[in-house]
Amino acid sequence: MVVLEVRSKLGKVIRLDENKWKHVLEHQEMENQLFRVEETLVDPDEVRESAHVSSVWLFYKLYSKTPVSKKYLLVAAKVFDGEGFIVQHSLLIR
C-alpha cells in the first residue's frame, strides 16, 4: 500500500510504501512527520545526486523546529524510468 505519492521538485513521481513508513516510525522523532517528508520532496532547500549510489537523489530541507531540535530532514529517493521510491529519511545536523 502506498502511504505517500508526490511529484518531486525534479518532476518525478516519488512513492513511500507502508512497509518503509513503518520502518521509519521506529524512530520516534519521525512520528507525525509525513507532511514534512512530502514538503521536503516538493520544496527542498537543496537537491543533489548521491555520490555513492547511482540513481539516488538526496532532498534536504531545514526545519527550525522538529521533535528533537532544529534539524535538516534528508529524504533519499531512488529514481529510474521517471518514477522513484523513498529509500531513506532522517533528521540530521548538517
Buried (B, 14 or more C-beta within 10 A) or exposed (E): EEBBEBEBBBEBEBBBBEEBBEEBEEBEBBEEBBEBBBBBBBEBEEBEEBEEEEEBBBBBBBBEEBBEEEBBBBBBBBBEEEEBBBBBBBBEEE
